[in-house]
Amino acid sequence: MFDHTFGRSLRIVFKRLVFVTLTLAAISITSTATAQSDSDAKAFQAVINAQVDAFRRDAWGEAFSYAAPTVRSIFGSPERFRSMVLSGYKAVARPKVFEFEEATTIKGRLTQPVFVVGPDGVAQRALYFMECQEDGTWKIGGVMLVRIADRTT
């Protein structure tokens, strides 16, 4: 007989493992770009906007295509990517507020911070780690959500 509590616990552990893996991958992979410009920031924002638009339309194959190859290899399919996004990143999948901040570099990684308010009304900063591909296009190498104290809507 299968214990449903045990199964639920395994799913929680799996989701946390995926989050940690993505976070570590995002931090450990370095971008081939060494400098950032206004055109880079505009390119980051175009990619991120396109992915968020795909999330809103439930176009998971398209949303998955904006992820860097490392992220795609971790999840393997748009369906698994969808499951991870909806379970741990609803603030970026279904935002009430989504405002770009100034692009920056964090620990050597080109990063696009975004102020988001999720469907739960909790304000967070989404840190999008961007990766330049060999063809010069930008992909999302990972996202880290950081809760903003005392800001809810």
ZITAUR-V138561 format. One record per backbone hydrogen bond with DSSP energy under -0.5 kcal/mol. CO is the residue of the C=O (numbers start at 1). NH is the residue of the N-H. E is the energy in kcal/mol with one decimal. If there is no record, write none. Layout:
BEGIN
co=CO nh=NH e=E
co=CO nh=NH e=E
END
This chain:
BEGIN
co=2 nh=4 e=-0.7
co=3 nh=7 e=-1.9
co=4 nh=8 e=-2.4
co=5 nh=9 e=-2.4
co=6 nh=10 e=-2.3
co=7 nh=11 e=-2.0
co=8 nh=12 e=-2.1
co=9 nh=13 e=-2.5
co=10 nh=14 e=-2.6
co=11 nh=15 e=-2.5
co=12 nh=16 e=-2.2
co=13 nh=17 e=-2.5
co=14 nh=18 e=-2.5
co=15 nh=19 e=-2.3
co=16 nh=20 e=-2.6
co=17 nh=21 e=-2.6
co=18 nh=22 e=-2.7
co=19 nh=23 e=-2.5
co=20 nh=24 e=-2.8
co=21 nh=25 e=-2.6
co=22 nh=26 e=-2.7
co=23 nh=27 e=-2.0
co=24 nh=28 e=-2.6
co=25 nh=29 e=-1.9
co=37 nh=41 e=-2.3
co=38 nh=42 e=-2.4
co=39 nh=43 e=-2.1
co=40 nh=44 e=-3.0
co=41 nh=45 e=-2.4
co=42 nh=46 e=-2.1
co=43 nh=47 e=-2.2
co=44 nh=48 e=-2.7
co=45 nh=49 e=-2.9
co=46 nh=50 e=-2.1
co=47 nh=51 e=-2.2
co=48 nh=52 e=-2.7
co=49 nh=53 e=-2.6
co=50 nh=54 e=-2.1
co=51 nh=55 e=-2.5
co=52 nh=56 e=-2.4
co=53 nh=57 e=-1.5
co=54 nh=59 e=-2.9
co=55 nh=58 e=-1.6
co=58 nh=60 e=-1.2
co=59 nh=63 e=-2.5
co=60 nh=64 e=-2.4
co=61 nh=65 e=-1.3
co=62 nh=66 e=-0.6
co=63 nh=66 e=-1.2
co=64 nh=67 e=-1.5
co=66 nh=140 e=-2.8
co=68 nh=72 e=-2.4
co=69 nh=73 e=-2.4
co=70 nh=74 e=-1.6
co=71 nh=75 e=-1.8
co=72 nh=76 e=-3.2
co=77 nh=81 e=-2.1
co=78 nh=82 e=-2.8
co=79 nh=83 e=-2.1
co=80 nh=84 e=-2.0
co=81 nh=85 e=-2.7
co=82 nh=86 e=-2.8
co=83 nh=87 e=-1.4
co=84 nh=88 e=-2.2
co=85 nh=89 e=-2.6
co=89 nh=92 e=-1.3
co=89 nh=93 e=-1.7
co=90 nh=94 e=-3.0
co=97 nh=117 e=-2.0
co=99 nh=115 e=-3.2
co=104 nh=111 e=-3.5
co=106 nh=109 e=-2.0
co=109 nh=106 e=-2.6
co=110 nh=130 e=-2.6
co=111 nh=104 e=-3.0
co=111 nh=113 e=-0.6
co=112 nh=128 e=-2.0
co=113 nh=101 e=-2.5
co=114 nh=116 e=-0.6
co=114 nh=126 e=-3.2
co=115 nh=99 e=-2.9
co=116 nh=124 e=-3.1
co=117 nh=96 e=-3.6
co=117 nh=97 e=-1.4
co=118 nh=121 e=-2.2
co=121 nh=153 e=-2.3
co=122 nh=118 e=-1.8
co=123 nh=148 e=-2.1
co=124 nh=116 e=-3.0
co=124 nh=126 e=-0.6
co=125 nh=127 e=-0.6
co=125 nh=146 e=-2.5
co=126 nh=114 e=-2.0
co=126 nh=128 e=-0.8
co=127 nh=129 e=-0.6
co=127 nh=144 e=-1.9
co=128 nh=112 e=-2.7
co=128 nh=130 e=-0.7
co=129 nh=141 e=-3.5
co=129 nh=142 e=-0.7
co=131 nh=139 e=-2.4
co=133 nh=136 e=-2.3
co=137 nh=133 e=-3.5
co=139 nh=131 e=-2.8
co=139 nh=141 e=-0.7
co=140 nh=68 e=-3.0
co=142 nh=129 e=-2.9
co=144 nh=127 e=-3.1
co=145 nh=147 e=-0.5
co=146 nh=125 e=-3.0
co=147 nh=149 e=-0.6
co=148 nh=151 e=-1.2
co=151 nh=123 e=-1.9
END
